[in-house]
Amino acid sequence: MFLVLMTLSVSRVMAVDRPNVVLFIADDVSWNDYGCYGNTTARTPNIDELSAQGMRFNRAFLTASSCSPSRSSIITGRYPHNNGKAAELHKPISGHIPWFPELLREAGYYTALSGKHHMSSTAPKAGPQARPPAFDHVDGGRSKENSGGHANWVSVVENRPQDKPFFFWFAAYDAHRGWDADSQWDVDRYGAMHKAEDVVVPPFLSDDSETRQDLASYYNEVTRFDHYIGKVVAELKKQDAFDNTLLFVMADNGRPFPRAKTRLHDSGMKTALVAHWPRGIKQIGTSDSLVSVIDLAPTVLSVAGCKVPPTMQGLSMLPLLQNSTDTIRSYAFSEHNWHDYEAHGRSVRHGDYLLLRNFRPYLPWQGPADSVRSASHQKLLALRESGDLNAAQHDVFLTPRPAVELYNFITDPHQLKNLAGRPELAATQQQLAAVLDRWMDETGDSVPVAISPDTFHRETGDRLPKADDTAAVVISPGEDRNADRVNSAGPR
C-alpha cells in the first residue's frame, strides 16, 4: 500500500511539474477578426483576455491557407510539400513522419483531440509499419444542440487522468461554411447576434446587405468559438491547472470569403496567434517577431522536455516566450497547392515585405468552392457583369495574374499595390526571389507539369464531372523529388 501511495505521489508531482498544453484551432478565421487584433465588431472577450494577460504575435504565418494541409503542417512541424500527398486538400501525411502528439503521448502525456480532425496518415493501422497512436482520446466534438466542434471540450478536461500532464488539440468547425451558429444560437450563452450594419467590409468585397449578413453570420461563428475557449479556461481554473497550462489560440486559414482562404496574401495566410502561460511567459505583451506555424510542434515538445525529431523543420518559440523582442527566424514561407482548383504558388515573408510567385498565372484565384457559392462571391459576379468592380474586387477574377507579386504589408495591409518591377525595390525583389528559389531547392519542392486539376466550376462552385482516365499522370509538388524524405528546412 505504501508503494502504491508513493507511486501515485510521484506521478502527481510529475504531472504538476510538466506543463500542460492546449491548442485551440478555429476553422477558416482571418487574423483580424478578433478584438485583440483590432476588429471593433466581432466579439472575442475570452481570447482578448488571454491576449491581455499573455502574448499576442503580430507576425504569425501559416504554411498553407487550406484546411488539411495547414493542420498536417502544424502537427508534423513540416512544410506541406514535405508531408507527401498531404500537400493537397484531403490527402494523407506520409506514414513515416511523426506527429508531435504521439511523441508527447510516448513521454507520458495524456493526449486528446476533440472537434475537427482532418488529418490522416498512409501508415497502416496495424503491423510493424504502423505509427503509434497520436491521441488517447478522439471525438468529433458535436452534439444535437452544437455542431461547432466544441461540444465536448469541457468534458474532455473534466474526465482527463489526474496523474498525467495533458495535451489537448481542440479544433472547432467554426467558422466553416455553412453557418450553423445562427440556427443554434443561444442568447444567454453568446449574447446578441452580430448585426449586418456593424460588420467591417474589406475593400475587396461588395458593401451590400447580402454580403454584410454573410459577414455577420461569420462573426457569430467566431464569437461561439471564443465562448467555448472561455468555458475551458473556467474549468482549468476550477481544477487549479490554469497557471501551468500553455494555451495557444489560432486558426488554420483565412475566412471563407473571396480573396481570403487559399490566398498567399495576409487575408489568407496570416493567423492570429495568442499564447497564455502564467508560469512560463516572462514578458506579457506583443511580439513583432516573425513566426511560422511549423514552429509550434518543436515549441510544445521543448516545453514538455521532449527531444525534437530531425523531421521537424520549425524552430522552438521558447526564446520569444522569455523575451518578446527576441528573434528566431528571418523568413516565413508559405505555399498554395490544390484546394478544389488547380494551383501552385509560393511565397516568402521577410522584414516588411511579401514576395509571391505564381506558377499557374493563367488561372484566376477566386477562392475555394464554398466561397464561390456564397452570397458574397455572387454579389461580386453581379458587379462584374455591370462593370462596377473596383480594383480590389477585380483582383478576385483577374486572369492572367502576375507571375511575381511584391508587397509592403505594413504600408499596404490588404496587399493591393503590387510593387514588383519597381526600380527602387529591385534589390529587395531580387534578394527575396533568390531566397525563395533556395528554399524550394533545399526542401525538395517542385513544380510538376501535371498537378491536380479543377474539381469544381470556378464561377458557380458546382462539382465538375470526373476527369477522363486517360488524363496525364498527376503528382503532388515535391513528389518527384521525394520531398517527404527531405528534412532540410532551407533558409530560416
Phi, psi and omega per residue, in radians:
M1 nan -0.730 3.125
F2 -1.057 -0.725 -3.137
L3 -1.150 -0.659 3.109
V4 -1.096 -0.789 3.122
L5 -1.102 -0.697 3.111
M6 -1.090 -0.743 3.139
T7 -1.094 -0.771 3.116
L8 -1.108 -0.677 -3.134
S9 -1.133 -0.765 3.122
V10 -1.103 -0.725 3.132
S11 -1.066 -0.741 -3.121
R12 -1.192 -0.639 3.088
V13 -1.105 -0.765 3.126
M14 -1.076 -0.708 3.137
A15 -1.119 -0.617 3.131
V16 -1.285 -0.709 -3.061
D17 -1.231 -0.633 -3.098
R18 -1.550 2.153 -3.066
P19 -1.153 2.586 3.011
N20 -1.515 2.809 3.130
V21 -2.422 2.350 3.031
V22 -2.233 2.227 3.104
L23 -1.948 1.964 3.061
F24 -1.659 2.154 -3.120
I25 -2.133 2.033 3.003
A26 -1.401 2.751 -3.131
D27 -1.886 1.972 3.063
D28 1.154 0.973 3.092
V29 -2.231 2.179 -3.127
S30 -1.310 2.740 -3.017
W31 -1.077 -0.560 -3.046
N32 -1.698 0.443 3.082
D33 -1.913 0.500 3.028
Y34 -2.155 2.578 3.130
G35 -1.024 -0.718 -3.091
C36 -1.208 -0.220 3.058
Y37 -1.837 0.241 2.968
G38 1.842 -0.059 3.115
N39 -1.299 2.178 -3.042
T40 -1.562 -0.054 -3.065
T41 -2.070 -0.831 -3.123
A42 -1.115 2.190 -3.066
R43 -1.577 2.036 3.115
T44 -2.381 1.052 -3.032
P45 -1.104 -0.602 -3.104
N46 -1.266 -0.739 3.078
I47 -1.155 -0.685 3.127
D48 -1.061 -0.684 3.133
E49 -1.184 -0.723 3.074
L50 -1.074 -0.682 3.104
S51 -1.125 -0.764 -3.098
A52 -1.141 -0.518 -3.119
Q53 -1.846 0.157 -3.129
G54 -2.360 -2.286 -3.135
M55 -2.344 2.294 3.087
R56 -1.893 2.161 3.137
F57 -1.618 2.149 -3.085
N58 -1.607 -0.194 -3.132
R59 -2.323 1.083 3.103
A60 -1.872 2.284 -3.036
F61 -2.280 2.535 3.085
L62 -1.433 2.854 3.036
T63 -1.647 -0.274 3.108
A64 -2.693 2.413 3.070
S65 -1.718 1.037 -3.014
S66 -2.730 2.300 -2.884
C67 -0.866 -1.273 -3.012
S68 -1.204 -0.659 3.058
P69 -1.061 -0.646 3.123
S70 -1.163 -0.858 -3.121
R71 -1.132 -0.685 3.104
S72 -1.113 -0.648 3.098
S73 -1.148 -0.731 3.132
I74 -1.106 -0.763 -3.006
I75 -1.352 -0.359 3.102
T76 -1.795 -0.279 -3.055
G77 1.215 0.504 -3.077
R78 -2.269 2.716 3.066
Y79 -1.191 2.649 -3.083
P80 -0.921 -0.802 -3.092
H81 -1.223 -0.221 3.069
N82 -1.591 0.042 3.104
N83 -1.777 0.144 -3.126
G84 1.447 -2.446 -3.111
K85 -1.051 -0.379 -3.101
A86 -1.142 -0.053 3.012
A87 -1.066 -0.420 -3.112
E88 -1.930 2.755 -3.083
L89 -1.016 2.374 3.024
H90 1.202 0.294 -3.125
K91 -1.847 2.685 -3.049
P92 -1.457 2.681 3.031
I93 -1.328 2.455 3.098
S94 -0.989 2.372 -2.929
G95 -1.131 -0.365 -3.101
H96 -1.463 -0.106 -3.043
I97 -1.559 2.162 -3.132
P98 -1.304 2.622 3.033
W99 -1.786 2.424 -3.038
F100 -1.104 -0.561 3.104
P101 -1.105 -0.522 3.116
E102 -1.190 -0.584 3.099
L103 -1.229 -0.647 3.048
L104 -1.114 -0.755 -3.126
R105 -1.077 -0.742 3.117
E106 -1.135 -0.453 -3.140
A107 -1.545 0.107 3.044
G108 1.834 0.056 3.098
Y109 -1.412 2.560 2.921
Y110 -1.520 2.199 -3.050
T111 -2.110 2.446 -3.129
A112 -2.515 2.508 2.994
L113 -2.106 2.167 3.093
S114 -2.268 2.119 -3.118
G115 2.049 -2.546 -3.084
K116 -1.230 2.257 3.141
H117 -1.691 -1.328 2.999
H118 1.179 0.304 3.105
M119 -2.228 2.523 3.111
S120 -2.581 3.015 -3.088
S121 -2.367 2.637 3.051
T122 -1.398 -0.140 -3.127
A123 -1.140 2.473 3.097
P124 -1.135 2.744 -3.110
K125 -1.268 -0.450 -3.107
A126 -2.489 2.893 3.121
G127 1.738 3.123 -3.048
P128 -1.139 -0.401 -3.121
Q129 -1.616 -0.007 -3.134
A130 -1.219 2.542 3.056
R131 -1.495 2.608 3.036
P132 -1.101 2.590 3.118
P133 -1.032 2.450 3.101
A134 -1.478 -0.465 -3.030
F135 -2.317 2.370 3.012
D136 -1.243 -0.540 -3.079
H137 -2.381 2.365 3.071
V138 -2.393 2.289 2.993
D139 -2.560 2.775 -3.058
G140 -1.392 -0.124 3.033
G141 1.259 0.369 -3.070
R142 -2.069 2.602 3.028
S143 -2.380 3.083 -3.125
K144 -1.073 -0.624 -3.084
E145 -1.607 -0.231 -3.017
N146 -2.507 1.887 3.109
S147 -1.810 0.329 -3.061
G148 -1.471 -0.007 3.088
G149 1.634 -0.156 -3.062
H150 -1.967 0.226 -3.054
A151 -1.095 -0.484 -3.041
N152 -1.927 0.101 -3.059
W153 -1.008 -0.833 -3.093
V154 -1.141 -0.729 -3.132
S155 -1.141 -0.575 3.078
V156 -1.105 -0.723 3.097
V157 -1.159 -0.721 -3.115
E158 -1.133 -0.660 -2.988
N159 -1.698 0.153 -3.130
R160 -1.180 2.697 3.002
P161 -1.111 2.369 -3.088
Q162 -1.467 -0.163 -3.069
D163 -1.799 0.222 -3.140
K164 -2.313 2.544 2.916
P165 -1.186 2.790 -3.042
F166 -2.314 2.678 2.947
F167 -2.232 2.191 3.127
F168 -2.082 2.233 3.035
W169 -1.769 1.668 -3.092
F170 -1.763 1.876 -2.982
A171 -2.100 1.994 3.129
A172 -1.409 2.767 2.891
Y173 -1.552 -0.228 3.043
D174 -1.220 2.199 0.235
A175 -2.101 0.982 3.135
H176 -1.290 2.493 3.024
R177 -1.178 2.692 -0.159
G178 -1.402 2.759 -3.024
W179 -1.224 1.951 3.093
D180 -1.813 -0.205 3.119
A181 -1.095 -0.600 -3.128
D182 -1.024 -0.807 -3.088
S183 -1.353 -0.290 -3.129
Q184 -1.913 0.276 -2.989
W185 -1.171 2.393 3.083
D186 -2.183 1.869 -3.074
V187 -1.046 -0.633 -3.119
D188 -1.154 -0.514 3.130
R189 -1.531 -0.821 -2.927
Y190 -1.856 -0.153 -3.053
G191 1.460 -2.951 -3.133
A192 -1.219 2.627 3.050
M193 -1.146 2.678 3.088
H194 -1.208 2.515 -3.118
K195 -1.662 2.436 -3.121
A196 -1.019 -0.618 -3.085
E197 -1.255 -0.197 -3.072
D198 -1.744 -0.187 -3.008
V199 -1.226 2.812 3.089
V200 -1.702 2.000 -3.116
V201 -1.686 2.013 3.128
P202 -1.188 2.778 -3.033
P203 -1.134 -0.307 -3.110
F204 -1.605 0.049 3.025
L205 -1.924 2.819 3.085
S206 -1.394 2.359 3.108
D207 -1.606 1.533 -3.123
D208 -2.475 2.995 -3.032
S209 -1.124 -0.689 -3.127
E210 -1.163 -0.767 3.123
T211 -1.148 -0.714 3.124
R212 -1.092 -0.703 3.097
Q213 -1.186 -0.646 3.063
D214 -1.009 -0.796 3.124
L215 -1.193 -0.664 3.125
A216 -1.096 -0.733 3.098
S217 -1.130 -0.658 3.062
Y218 -1.087 -0.795 3.094
Y219 -1.018 -0.656 3.111
N220 -1.030 -0.691 3.126
E221 -1.157 -0.679 3.114
V222 -1.100 -0.737 3.134
T223 -1.163 -0.663 3.104
R224 -1.138 -0.708 3.045
F225 -0.987 -0.811 -3.136
D226 -1.076 -0.703 -3.103
H227 -1.008 -0.771 -3.075
Y228 -1.328 -0.415 2.962
I229 -1.108 -0.739 3.085
G230 -1.057 -0.660 3.120
K231 -1.153 -0.688 3.100
V232 -1.153 -0.766 3.108
V233 -1.012 -0.770 3.142
A234 -1.082 -0.705 3.133
E235 -1.198 -0.682 3.089
L236 -1.092 -0.707 3.098
K237 -1.135 -0.709 3.127
K238 -1.048 -0.633 -3.127
Q239 -1.523 0.034 -3.091
D240 1.027 0.616 3.135
A241 -1.957 -0.035 -3.008
F242 -1.156 -0.797 -3.031
D243 -1.138 -0.477 -3.110
N244 -1.807 0.419 3.125
T245 -2.066 2.160 3.054
L246 -1.477 2.047 3.114
L247 -1.840 2.361 2.969
F248 -2.102 2.406 3.036
V249 -2.140 2.258 -3.089
M250 -2.774 -3.002 3.040
A251 -2.441 2.819 -3.088
D252 -1.483 -0.400 3.087
N253 -2.996 3.098 -3.073
G254 -1.253 2.992 -3.074
R255 -1.033 2.595 -3.079
P256 -1.431 1.079 3.126
F257 -2.248 2.832 3.079
P258 -0.924 2.461 3.126
R259 1.055 0.599 3.084
A260 -2.337 -1.665 -3.134
K261 -0.918 2.348 -3.080
T262 1.420 -0.093 3.121
R263 -1.435 2.584 3.017
L264 -1.444 -0.150 3.085
H265 -1.294 2.945 -3.085
D266 -1.008 -0.572 -3.123
S267 -1.065 -0.386 3.100
G268 -1.912 -0.617 -2.914
M269 -1.843 -0.270 3.091
K270 -1.476 2.450 3.122
T271 -2.159 2.553 2.877
A272 -1.123 2.479 3.043
L273 -2.539 1.892 3.133
V274 -1.979 2.300 3.081
A275 -2.069 2.414 3.113
H276 -2.444 2.200 -3.099
W277 -2.866 1.577 -3.055
P278 -0.943 -0.644 -3.102
R279 -1.467 -0.207 -3.005
G280 -2.100 -0.484 3.141
I281 -1.484 2.066 -3.035
K282 -1.558 -0.312 -3.061
Q283 -2.383 1.747 3.135
I284 -1.268 2.433 3.113
G285 2.581 -2.483 -3.115
T286 -2.093 2.725 3.079
S287 -2.235 2.258 3.051
D288 -1.717 0.183 3.114
S289 -1.253 2.478 -3.126
L290 -1.278 2.256 3.068
V291 -2.386 2.667 3.069
S292 -2.054 2.644 -3.136
V293 -1.172 -0.282 3.030
I294 -1.245 -0.126 3.074
D295 -1.425 -0.230 -3.102
L296 -1.194 -0.773 -3.102
A297 -1.036 -0.912 3.108
P298 -1.137 -0.481 3.093
T299 -1.148 -0.863 -3.117
V300 -1.106 -0.738 3.115
L301 -1.112 -0.690 3.113
S302 -1.135 -0.739 3.103
V303 -1.031 -0.678 -3.096
A304 -1.430 -0.063 -3.125
G305 1.368 0.385 3.140
C306 -1.692 2.652 3.076
K307 -1.283 2.365 3.100
V308 -1.460 2.119 -3.090
P309 -1.240 2.736 -3.108
P310 -1.163 -0.265 3.120
T311 -1.197 -0.389 -3.037
M312 -1.427 2.223 -3.065
Q313 -1.666 -0.110 -3.130
G314 -1.485 3.116 -3.117
L315 -2.187 2.530 3.124
S316 -1.148 2.391 3.112
M317 -1.605 0.098 -3.113
L318 -0.952 -0.690 3.099
P319 -1.020 -0.573 -3.140
L320 -1.288 -0.525 3.096
L321 -1.261 -0.361 3.062
Q322 -1.548 -0.597 -3.092
N323 -2.593 1.867 -3.023
S324 -1.132 -0.310 -3.135
T325 -1.604 -0.053 3.105
D326 -1.164 2.946 -3.136
T327 -2.306 2.344 3.079
I328 -1.998 -0.364 3.136
R329 -2.582 2.701 3.090
S330 -1.785 -0.354 -3.050
Y331 -2.328 2.540 2.990
A332 -2.235 2.184 -3.071
F333 -1.905 2.524 3.115
S334 -2.422 2.810 -3.139
E335 -2.527 2.692 3.051
H336 -2.253 2.068 3.091
N337 -2.062 -2.922 -3.058
W338 -0.982 2.219 2.959
H339 -2.549 1.610 -3.047
D340 1.272 -0.593 -3.059
Y341 -2.291 2.610 3.064
E342 -1.021 2.311 -3.115
A343 -2.880 2.645 3.016
H344 -2.758 1.845 3.122
G345 -2.417 2.654 3.122
R346 -2.401 2.636 -3.140
S347 -2.593 2.784 3.061
V348 -2.420 2.429 3.053
R349 -2.009 2.371 3.139
H350 -2.700 2.272 -3.082
G351 1.055 -2.216 3.134
D352 -1.775 0.247 -3.001
Y353 -2.076 2.565 3.034
L354 -2.108 2.151 3.017
L355 -1.931 2.278 -3.082
L356 -2.182 2.331 3.047
R357 -2.102 2.258 -3.094
N358 -1.944 2.019 -3.128
F359 -1.623 0.101 2.988
R360 -2.333 1.030 -3.032
P361 -1.198 -0.268 -3.123
Y362 -1.430 -0.017 3.127
L363 -1.924 2.499 3.063
P364 -1.230 2.935 -3.088
W365 -2.248 1.163 -2.941
Q366 -1.449 -0.223 -3.090
G367 1.863 2.987 -3.070
P368 -1.215 2.963 -3.016
A369 -1.091 -0.660 -3.128
D370 -1.171 -0.540 3.054
S371 -1.235 -0.695 3.125
V372 -1.067 -0.602 -3.134
R373 -1.390 -0.071 -3.037
S374 -1.362 2.801 3.054
A375 -1.071 -0.620 -3.115
S376 -1.096 -0.731 3.119
H377 -1.227 -0.711 -3.117
Q378 -1.132 -0.577 3.075
K379 -1.169 -0.612 3.073
L380 -1.179 -0.668 3.080
L381 -1.057 -0.698 3.124
A382 -1.136 -0.693 3.094
L383 -1.146 -0.627 3.106
R384 -1.127 -0.745 -3.135
E385 -1.098 -0.590 -3.134
S386 -1.562 -0.038 3.129
G387 1.298 0.465 -3.037
D388 -1.935 0.240 3.109
L389 -1.201 2.411 2.948
N390 -1.464 3.079 -3.042
A391 -1.085 -0.710 -3.133
A392 -1.139 -0.721 3.125
Q393 -1.223 -0.621 3.138
H394 -1.071 -0.506 -3.117
D395 -1.081 -0.450 3.119
V396 -1.057 -0.584 -3.062
F397 -1.876 -0.024 -2.998
L398 -0.984 2.254 3.026
T399 -2.776 2.330 -0.073
P400 -1.206 2.721 3.111
R401 -1.662 2.810 3.054
P402 -1.106 2.467 3.075
A403 -1.290 -0.461 3.132
V404 -2.315 2.326 3.060
E405 -2.251 2.464 3.126
L406 -2.337 2.254 -3.104
Y407 -2.363 2.564 2.877
N408 -1.656 1.870 -3.005
F409 -1.440 0.044 3.009
I410 -1.566 -0.884 3.136
T411 -1.390 -0.310 -3.105
D412 -2.322 1.290 -3.000
P413 -1.086 -0.462 3.099
H414 -1.584 -0.032 -3.099
Q415 0.887 1.136 -3.134
L416 -1.874 -0.231 -3.089
K417 -2.024 1.765 -3.134
N418 -1.262 2.078 -3.093
L419 -1.696 0.048 -3.131
A420 -1.056 2.346 3.138
G421 1.596 -0.114 3.104
R422 -1.210 2.211 -3.099
P423 -0.998 -0.664 -3.082
E424 -1.241 -0.235 3.119
L425 -1.998 0.292 -3.094
A426 -1.049 -0.721 -3.113
A427 -1.166 -0.714 3.114
T428 -1.115 -0.786 -3.140
Q429 -1.107 -0.761 -3.131
Q430 -1.114 -0.734 -3.140
Q431 -1.103 -0.831 -3.104
L432 -1.188 -0.631 3.084
A433 -1.100 -0.705 3.135
A434 -1.166 -0.707 3.121
V435 -1.135 -0.721 3.132
L436 -1.138 -0.735 3.084
D437 -1.063 -0.743 -3.135
R438 -1.114 -0.740 3.126
W439 -1.085 -0.787 3.139
M440 -1.073 -0.712 -3.120
D441 -1.207 -0.845 -3.035
E442 -1.249 -0.427 3.131
T443 -1.687 0.061 3.074
G444 1.367 0.386 3.126
D445 -1.274 2.793 3.111
S446 -2.698 2.929 3.103
V447 -2.130 1.467 -3.106
P448 -1.066 2.620 3.106
V449 -1.156 -0.804 -3.132
A450 -1.916 1.881 3.062
I451 -2.028 3.041 -3.042
S452 -0.969 2.286 -3.085
P453 -1.513 3.057 3.076
D454 -1.024 2.427 3.007
T455 -2.042 -0.027 3.090
F456 -2.365 2.713 3.087
H457 -1.262 2.362 -3.038
R458 -1.327 -0.281 -3.123
E459 -1.783 -0.543 -3.088
T460 -1.905 -0.397 -3.057
G461 1.400 0.093 3.123
D462 -1.301 2.527 3.128
R463 -1.168 2.406 3.131
L464 -1.549 2.727 3.036
P465 -1.039 2.665 3.128
K466 -1.078 2.512 -3.110
A467 -1.152 2.712 3.090
D468 -1.074 2.409 3.136
D469 -1.092 -0.312 -3.123
T470 -1.517 0.084 -3.140
A471 -1.081 2.831 -3.132
A472 -1.056 2.624 3.116
V473 -1.133 2.194 -3.091
V474 -1.692 2.312 3.023
I475 -2.235 2.703 -3.121
S476 -1.519 2.763 3.133
P477 -0.977 2.277 3.133
G478 1.498 -0.210 -3.098
E479 -1.113 -0.655 -3.138
D480 -1.238 -0.222 3.126
R481 -1.979 0.227 -3.118
N482 0.909 0.804 -3.068
A483 -1.107 -0.399 3.125
D484 -1.245 -0.159 3.062
R485 -1.792 -0.007 -3.130
V486 -1.613 2.210 3.127
N487 -1.815 -0.163 3.134
S488 -1.049 2.370 3.130
A489 -1.587 -0.152 -3.043
G490 1.224 -2.860 3.135
P491 -1.073 2.463 3.102
R492 -2.331 nan nan
